[in-house]
Amino acid sequence: MSNVTFGETPAWKDYEKIGFRIVFIYFLLQALPLDWKFYHCLFTTSLFHLHYEDIFNLANYTTRFAAGPATYLDWAILLALAIIGAGIWTYLDKGRTHAYNATFYWLRVILRYRLALSVLAYGFLKFFALQAPYPSLSSLNTPYGDFTRWKLFSLSLGIVPSYELFLGLVEIILAILLLFRRTASIGAFIFLIFCGNIFMSNLAYEGGDQVYSLLLISFALVVFSFDAQRVVRLLILQQPTAAATFKPVFEGVKRYGRLTLKTLFLLFFVVIYGIKTGVGAKQDVYQYPTTPGLTASKGLYNVATFIVNGDTLAYSPTDTLRWNNVVFEEWNTISIRSNKPAPIDANNQHLVSGNNAERLYEIEGTNGRHYYSYTVDTTRQLLILQNRLPQSTESFSLHYSRPDKNSIILSGIAYSRDSIYVVLEKVNKKYLLEEVANGRGRIRTLKL
C-alpha cells in the first residue's frame, strides 16, 4: 500500500501547537487564491492561446478584500481569520499529543512552490528586459526633474538591459532552487537578501510593490525557518550542529504523482512561460502599445509655427497655450511638451496588460508632457486623438499633411473649440545613450 512516512519526532508543546495553527492557516490563506475573479480568469483563459501576460497575472495573484492594490489591511483581516480558525482547530484537537511536523512540511511545500511561481513570473520579465523597458522617445526628451522617484528607478534599470537580464537570471535560479527540498533553504536564504533589497528600493523610490515584496519575504522566512537554527549555530555561533533528521519518504503511486506534478510545473512555468515571454519580448513589449503609429513619423519635432484662431504665437517660456515640441512615438502615441500643467498619473504599481489602452507606462510618473493616443484615417488624412489619462475625456481631430519627410502640418479644432494650425519640423537629435551603445560615443574612464 502506498503511503508517506515522516519518521518519529517528539511531541510539540501546547503553545507551539497554537502558534503553528495560526501560522499555518494564515499562510495558507495568503498562498491559495480565494478571489472568484482569479478562477474566472483561470477558466476563461484559452490554453491554446495563452500569452505570457495571462500566466504572469495568474502567478501574481494576492488575496485582497477591496479593489486596487493589496494592502497591509488585507493581512490584518487574514490574521484575524487565522486566529479564529486556530481557536476552532485547538478545540477540535484537544487532548491529542501528536506533533505537526508533517503538516509543517506540507506548508513549506506550498510556500516553496508559491514563492517559486512568483519569482519565475518576475524573473523571465527581467531576463527579457520587459519589466523595465528602454525609455520611450518622449521620456528621453523629458527633463530629469519631471519624473517621480519610482519612474526614475524604472528608467535607470531600463537603460541597462544586460543588468536587468542578470537580475532575472538570479531570480530564475533561485526559483529552481526553491523547487527542490535539499536546496530550498539555500534558495530561500539568498532570496531573503535579494528581495530585501527590492523591498527597500520600493520604500526608498516610493514603488507600488512594497506590500507584495514583503509578502514574498514572509514566505521565504517560513521556508528558511526549518534550517534557520542550524545555520545560526553553525555559521554565527560556530557550534557543533546536527543535520536535520526529518525526511519525507514517498512510496508507490504518491512517489510518481509527486514527480509528475513537479515535471508539469517545470514544463509550464519554466519552459512554456519562458518561451512565450521570449517571443513577447520580440513582438509584444507589454509596457508600450503595439498599434503602429503614422508611417515614418517617429521622432522629435520642433514647433516652427503655431497659429491659434488666426493669431501666430511666438515661442514663450510662459505661454501655456503654445506647444514647445512634439514627439511621435513608433506606436500610436503623440506627446506634446507645453507650459500648460500636465496631470500626473501617479500609478506606481507594476501591471501587465494585453490591452493597449491599459498600457500606461509611458505616461506614469511623468510630468510636463501631454500624451495622446491616436488613430489614423489615411483616406481623409486625419488624426483622431484621445488623451491617454484614464480619467480624461478629451479628444479632438487634426488634419495632417506632409510637405516633405521632415515636416508635418497639423490643423483643425482643438481644446476649447480653438482653431489651430501647427507646423512641425523634425529635429535630427542624437542621444548619448544610443551613441555610446553603438560605439560612436566616447566615455572617459573615471579614476579614483
C-alpha positions as CSV (number, residue, x, y, z in Angstrom):
1,M,0.0,0.0,0.0
2,S,1.4,3.4,-0.9
3,N,2.0,5.9,1.9
4,V,4.1,8.8,3.0
5,T,6.1,8.5,6.2
6,F,7.9,11.2,8.1
7,G,9.7,9.5,10.9
8,E,9.4,9.7,14.7
9,T,9.5,13.2,16.2
10,P,8.9,14.5,19.7
11,A,5.5,15.9,20.6
12,W,5.0,19.6,20.4
13,K,4.3,21.8,23.4
14,D,0.8,23.3,23.6
15,Y,1.9,26.9,22.9
16,E,3.9,25.6,19.9
17,K,0.8,24.0,18.5
18,I,-1.3,27.1,18.9
19,G,1.3,29.3,17.3
20,F,1.7,26.8,14.4
21,R,-2.0,26.6,13.8
22,I,-2.2,30.4,13.4
23,V,0.8,30.4,11.1
24,F,-0.4,27.5,9.1
25,I,-3.9,29.0,8.4
26,Y,-2.6,32.5,7.8
27,F,0.0,31.5,5.2
28,L,-2.4,29.0,3.6
29,L,-4.9,31.9,3.2
30,Q,-2.1,34.1,1.8
31,A,-0.8,31.5,-0.7
32,L,-4.0,30.0,-2.0
33,P,-6.4,32.0,-4.3
34,L,-9.6,33.0,-2.6
35,D,-10.9,35.5,-5.1
36,W,-13.6,34.3,-7.5
37,K,-12.1,36.6,-10.2
38,F,-8.9,34.5,-10.1
39,Y,-10.9,31.4,-11.0
40,H,-12.9,33.3,-13.6
41,C,-9.7,34.4,-15.3
42,L,-8.3,30.9,-14.9
43,F,-11.2,29.1,-16.6
44,T,-11.9,31.7,-19.3
45,T,-8.3,31.8,-20.5
46,S,-7.7,29.6,-23.5
47,L,-4.9,27.1,-23.0
48,F,-4.3,27.1,-26.8
49,H,-4.0,30.9,-27.0
50,L,-2.0,31.7,-23.8
51,H,0.0,34.9,-23.6
52,Y,2.7,35.5,-21.1
53,E,0.6,38.3,-19.7
54,D,-2.1,35.7,-18.8
55,I,0.4,33.4,-17.0
56,F,2.0,36.4,-15.1
57,N,-1.3,37.7,-13.9
58,L,-2.3,34.3,-12.6
59,A,1.1,33.8,-10.9
60,N,1.0,37.3,-9.4
61,Y,-2.3,36.8,-7.5
62,T,-2.6,38.0,-3.9
63,T,-5.5,37.9,-1.6
64,R,-7.3,41.2,-1.3
65,F,-10.6,42.3,0.1
66,A,-11.1,45.6,-1.8
67,A,-10.5,47.0,-5.3
68,G,-7.0,48.2,-6.1
69,P,-3.6,47.0,-4.9
70,A,-3.1,44.7,-1.9
71,T,-2.6,46.5,1.5
72,Y,-1.5,45.6,5.0
73,L,-5.2,45.8,6.0
74,D,-5.7,42.6,3.9
75,W,-3.0,40.9,6.0
76,A,-4.7,42.0,9.2
77,I,-8.0,40.5,8.1
78,L,-6.3,37.2,7.2
79,L,-4.6,37.2,10.5
80,A,-7.9,37.6,12.3
81,L,-9.4,34.8,10.3
82,A,-6.3,32.6,11.1
83,I,-6.7,33.3,14.9
84,I,-10.4,32.3,14.7
85,G,-9.5,29.2,12.7
86,A,-6.7,28.3,15.1
87,G,-9.2,28.6,18.1
88,I,-11.6,26.2,16.4
89,W,-8.7,23.8,15.5
90,T,-7.4,23.9,19.1
91,Y,-10.9,23.0,20.4
92,L,-11.3,20.1,17.9
93,D,-7.7,18.9,18.6
94,K,-8.0,19.0,22.3
95,G,-6.3,16.0,24.1
96,R,-4.2,14.9,21.1
97,T,-0.5,14.7,21.6
98,H,0.9,14.2,18.1
99,A,3.4,16.7,16.5
100,Y,2.8,18.8,13.4
101,N,6.0,18.0,11.6
102,A,4.2,16.5,8.6
103,T,1.8,19.5,8.5
104,F,4.7,21.9,8.7
105,Y,6.4,20.0,5.8
106,W,3.3,20.4,3.6
107,L,3.0,24.1,4.5
108,R,6.6,24.6,3.4
109,V,5.9,22.7,0.2
110,I,3.0,25.0,-0.7
111,L,5.0,28.2,0.1
112,R,8.1,26.9,-1.8
113,Y,6.1,26.4,-4.9
114,R,4.1,29.6,-4.4
115,L,7.3,31.6,-3.9
116,A,9.0,29.9,-6.9
117,L,6.0,30.7,-9.0
118,S,6.1,34.4,-8.1
119,V,9.9,34.6,-8.6
120,L,9.7,32.9,-12.0
121,A,6.9,35.3,-13.1
122,Y,9.1,38.3,-12.5
123,G,12.4,36.6,-13.4
124,F,11.5,36.0,-17.0
125,L,10.2,39.5,-17.4
126,K,13.5,40.8,-16.2
127,F,15.5,38.3,-18.2
128,F,14.0,39.5,-21.4
129,A,14.2,43.2,-20.3
130,L,10.4,43.6,-20.3
131,Q,9.7,44.8,-16.8
132,A,11.7,48.0,-17.2
133,P,11.9,48.7,-21.0
134,Y,14.2,51.1,-22.7
135,P,12.9,54.7,-22.3
136,S,10.5,55.9,-24.9
137,L,11.4,58.9,-27.1
138,S,9.1,61.1,-25.0
139,S,10.9,60.1,-21.8
140,L,14.3,60.8,-23.5
141,N,13.0,64.3,-24.2
142,T,11.6,65.0,-20.7
143,P,13.7,66.8,-18.1
144,Y,15.1,64.6,-15.2
145,G,13.1,66.6,-12.6
146,D,9.8,65.9,-14.3
147,F,9.8,62.2,-13.2
148,T,8.8,60.7,-9.9
149,R,11.3,58.7,-7.9
150,W,9.7,55.4,-9.0
151,K,9.8,56.3,-12.7
152,L,13.5,57.4,-12.4
153,F,14.3,54.0,-10.9
154,S,12.5,52.1,-13.6
155,L,14.1,54.2,-16.4
156,S,17.5,53.7,-14.9
157,L,17.0,50.0,-15.0
158,G,15.6,50.1,-18.5
159,I,18.8,51.7,-20.0
160,V,20.9,48.8,-18.8
161,P,19.1,45.7,-20.2
162,S,22.2,43.5,-19.5
163,Y,21.9,44.2,-15.8
164,E,18.2,43.6,-15.9
165,L,18.9,40.3,-17.6
166,F,21.3,39.4,-14.8
167,L,18.7,40.1,-12.1
168,G,16.2,38.0,-14.0
169,L,18.7,35.1,-14.3
170,V,19.3,35.3,-10.5
171,E,15.6,35.1,-9.8
172,I,15.1,32.1,-12.2
173,I,18.0,30.2,-10.5
174,L,16.5,31.0,-7.0
175,A,13.1,29.7,-8.1
176,I,14.6,26.4,-9.3
177,L,16.5,26.0,-6.0
178,L,13.2,26.5,-4.2
179,L,11.6,23.7,-6.1
180,F,13.8,21.0,-4.6
181,R,13.7,20.2,-0.9
182,R,17.5,19.8,-0.5
183,T,18.2,23.3,-1.9
184,A,15.1,25.1,-0.8
185,S,16.7,26.6,2.3
186,I,19.7,27.8,0.3
187,G,17.4,29.4,-2.2
188,A,15.2,31.0,0.5
189,F,18.2,32.4,2.3
190,I,19.6,34.0,-0.8
191,F,16.2,35.2,-1.8
192,L,15.8,37.0,1.6
193,I,18.9,39.1,0.8
194,F,17.8,39.6,-2.8
195,C,14.2,40.5,-2.1
196,G,15.2,42.5,0.9
197,N,16.9,44.9,-1.4
198,I,13.8,45.0,-3.6
199,F,11.6,45.8,-0.6
200,M,13.9,48.6,0.5
201,S,14.1,50.1,-3.0
202,N,10.3,50.1,-3.1
203,L,10.3,52.1,0.1
204,A,13.0,54.5,-1.0
205,Y,11.7,55.1,-4.5
206,E,8.1,55.0,-3.5
207,G,7.3,51.9,-5.6
208,G,4.0,50.2,-5.6
209,D,5.1,46.6,-4.9
210,Q,6.3,47.0,-1.3
211,V,3.4,45.0,0.1
212,Y,3.9,42.2,-2.4
213,S,7.7,42.1,-1.9
214,L,7.3,41.9,1.9
215,L,4.8,39.1,1.4
216,L,7.3,37.1,-0.6
217,I,9.9,37.8,2.1
218,S,7.5,36.3,4.7
219,F,7.1,33.2,2.5
220,A,10.9,32.8,2.3
221,L,11.2,33.2,6.1
222,V,8.8,30.3,6.7
223,V,10.7,28.1,4.2
224,F,14.1,29.0,5.7
225,S,12.9,28.6,9.3
226,F,13.3,24.8,9.0
227,D,17.1,25.2,8.8
228,A,17.5,28.6,10.4
229,Q,18.5,27.4,13.9
230,R,21.1,25.0,12.4
231,V,22.5,27.8,10.2
232,V,22.8,30.2,13.1
233,R,24.5,27.6,15.3
234,L,27.0,26.6,12.6
235,L,27.8,29.9,10.9
236,I,27.3,32.5,13.6
237,L,27.8,30.7,16.9
238,Q,30.2,28.3,15.4
239,Q,28.9,25.4,17.5
240,P,28.6,21.7,16.6
241,T,25.4,21.3,14.6
242,A,23.5,18.1,13.8
243,A,21.9,17.6,10.4
244,A,18.2,17.6,10.0
245,T,16.7,14.1,10.7
246,F,13.3,14.9,9.3
247,K,12.9,13.3,5.9
248,P,9.7,12.6,4.0
249,V,9.5,9.2,2.3
250,F,7.2,8.8,-0.7
251,E,6.2,5.4,-1.8
252,G,4.1,3.9,-4.6
253,V,1.7,6.0,-6.5
254,K,2.4,9.1,-4.4
255,R,6.0,9.0,-5.4
256,Y,5.2,9.0,-9.1
257,G,2.4,11.6,-8.6
258,R,4.9,13.9,-6.9
259,L,7.4,13.6,-9.8
260,T,4.6,14.1,-12.3
261,L,3.3,17.3,-10.7
262,K,6.9,18.7,-10.4
263,T,7.6,17.9,-14.0
264,L,4.3,19.6,-15.1
265,F,5.2,22.7,-13.0
266,L,8.7,23.0,-14.6
267,L,7.2,22.4,-18.1
268,F,4.5,25.0,-17.8
269,F,6.1,27.8,-15.7
270,V,9.7,27.4,-16.8
271,V,9.7,26.1,-20.4
272,I,6.4,27.3,-21.8
273,Y,6.3,30.6,-19.9
274,G,9.9,31.2,-20.7
275,I,9.4,30.6,-24.4
276,K,6.2,32.8,-24.5
277,T,8.0,35.6,-22.7
278,G,10.9,35.4,-25.1
279,V,8.6,35.6,-28.0
280,G,6.7,38.5,-26.4
281,A,10.0,40.4,-26.0
282,K,10.3,40.4,-29.8
283,Q,6.6,41.0,-30.7
284,D,4.7,42.5,-27.8
285,V,6.6,44.7,-25.2
286,Y,3.7,44.9,-22.8
287,Q,4.7,48.3,-21.3
288,Y,4.1,50.1,-24.6
289,P,1.2,49.9,-27.0
290,T,1.7,47.8,-30.1
291,T,-0.5,49.6,-32.6
292,P,1.7,51.2,-35.2
293,G,1.8,55.0,-35.5
294,L,1.8,57.3,-38.5
295,T,4.2,55.8,-41.1
296,A,7.7,57.1,-40.9
297,S,6.8,59.8,-38.4
298,K,8.8,58.7,-35.4
299,G,10.9,61.5,-34.0
300,L,11.2,64.7,-32.1
301,Y,9.6,67.8,-33.8
302,N,10.2,71.4,-33.1
303,V,7.1,73.6,-33.3
304,A,8.1,76.1,-36.0
305,T,4.7,77.7,-36.4
306,F,1.8,77.8,-34.0
307,I,-1.4,79.7,-35.0
308,V,-4.5,79.9,-32.8
309,N,-7.7,81.4,-34.2
310,G,-5.6,83.2,-36.9
311,D,-3.1,84.6,-34.4
312,T,0.5,83.5,-34.7
313,L,2.0,82.8,-31.3
314,A,5.8,83.2,-30.9
315,Y,7.7,80.9,-28.6
316,S,7.4,81.9,-25.0
317,P,8.7,80.2,-21.8
318,T,5.5,81.2,-20.0
319,D,2.7,80.8,-22.6
320,T,0.5,77.9,-21.6
321,L,-1.2,77.5,-24.9
322,R,1.6,77.3,-27.4
323,W,3.3,73.9,-27.9
324,N,7.1,73.7,-27.4
325,N,7.8,70.4,-29.1
326,V,6.1,67.2,-30.2
327,V,7.2,63.6,-30.1
328,F,5.7,61.0,-32.4
329,E,6.4,57.5,-31.0
330,E,6.9,54.4,-33.1
331,W,3.5,53.3,-31.8
332,N,0.3,55.4,-31.9
333,T,1.2,57.9,-29.2
334,I,1.9,61.7,-29.6
335,S,3.3,63.6,-26.7
336,I,3.2,67.4,-26.6
337,R,5.5,69.5,-24.4
338,S,4.0,72.8,-23.3
339,N,3.8,75.1,-20.3
340,K,0.2,74.0,-19.6
341,P,0.2,71.9,-16.4
342,A,0.1,68.2,-17.2
343,P,-1.8,66.0,-14.7
344,I,0.4,63.2,-13.3
345,D,-0.7,59.6,-13.5
346,A,0.7,58.6,-10.1
347,N,0.3,54.8,-10.5
348,N,3.4,53.1,-9.3
349,Q,2.2,49.5,-9.5
350,H,3.7,47.0,-11.8
351,L,0.8,46.0,-14.1
352,V,0.9,43.6,-17.1
353,S,-1.9,44.0,-19.6
354,G,-2.6,42.7,-23.1
355,N,-4.9,45.7,-23.7
356,N,-3.2,48.6,-25.5
357,A,-5.5,51.1,-23.8
358,E,-4.3,49.9,-20.4
359,R,-0.6,50.1,-21.2
360,L,0.1,53.4,-19.5
361,Y,3.8,53.0,-18.5
362,E,4.8,55.9,-20.9
363,I,2.7,58.4,-19.0
364,E,3.0,57.1,-15.5
365,G,5.2,59.0,-13.0
366,T,6.0,61.8,-15.5
367,N,5.1,65.5,-15.8
368,G,5.5,68.2,-18.4
369,R,4.1,66.3,-21.4
370,H,0.6,65.7,-22.6
371,Y,0.1,62.2,-24.0
372,Y,-2.4,61.3,-26.7
373,S,-3.2,58.0,-28.5
374,Y,-4.4,58.4,-32.0
375,T,-5.9,56.5,-34.9
376,V,-5.1,57.4,-38.5
377,D,-7.6,57.9,-41.2
378,T,-5.4,57.8,-44.3
379,T,-8.4,58.5,-46.6
380,R,-9.2,61.9,-45.1
381,Q,-5.6,62.4,-43.8
382,L,-7.0,62.7,-40.3
383,L,-5.5,62.0,-36.8
384,I,-8.1,61.3,-34.2
385,L,-6.5,62.0,-30.8
386,Q,-7.6,60.8,-27.3
387,N,-5.9,61.9,-24.1
388,R,-4.1,58.9,-22.6
389,L,-5.0,59.7,-19.0
390,P,-7.6,57.1,-17.9
391,Q,-9.9,59.8,-16.3
392,S,-9.7,62.2,-19.3
393,T,-12.5,62.5,-21.9
394,E,-10.5,65.0,-24.0
395,S,-10.5,64.1,-27.7
396,F,-10.2,66.0,-31.0
397,S,-9.3,65.5,-34.6
398,L,-6.5,67.1,-36.7
399,H,-5.9,67.0,-40.4
400,Y,-2.3,66.3,-41.3
401,S,-0.2,66.8,-44.4
402,R,3.5,66.1,-45.1
403,P,5.1,68.5,-47.4
404,D,8.4,66.7,-47.0
405,K,9.9,63.8,-45.0
406,N,11.0,66.1,-42.2
407,S,7.8,68.2,-41.8
408,I,4.3,67.6,-40.6
409,I,1.5,70.1,-40.7
410,L,-1.5,69.7,-38.3
411,S,-4.7,71.8,-38.5
412,G,-8.2,71.6,-37.0
413,I,-10.3,72.3,-33.9
414,A,-8.8,71.5,-30.6
415,Y,-9.1,72.3,-26.8
416,S,-11.8,74.9,-26.2
417,R,-13.0,74.9,-29.8
418,D,-9.9,76.8,-30.9
419,S,-8.8,76.6,-34.5
420,I,-5.1,75.7,-34.6
421,Y,-2.5,75.4,-37.3
422,V,0.8,73.8,-36.4
423,V,4.0,73.3,-38.5
424,L,6.3,70.7,-37.1
425,E,9.9,70.3,-38.2
426,K,11.8,67.2,-37.3
427,V,14.9,67.6,-35.2
428,N,17.9,65.3,-36.0
429,K,18.7,64.8,-32.4
430,K,21.4,62.3,-31.2
431,Y,21.1,60.6,-27.8
432,L,24.2,59.9,-25.9
433,L,22.8,56.5,-24.6
434,E,22.5,55.3,-28.2
435,E,25.7,56.8,-29.4
436,V,27.7,55.0,-26.7
437,A,25.8,51.8,-27.2
438,N,26.6,51.9,-31.0
439,G,30.3,52.7,-30.3
440,R,30.1,56.2,-31.7
441,G,30.5,57.9,-28.3
442,R,33.5,58.2,-26.1
443,I,33.5,57.7,-22.3
444,R,36.4,58.7,-20.2
445,T,37.5,56.4,-17.5
446,L,36.9,57.7,-14.0
447,K,39.9,57.4,-11.8
448,L,39.5,57.2,-8.1
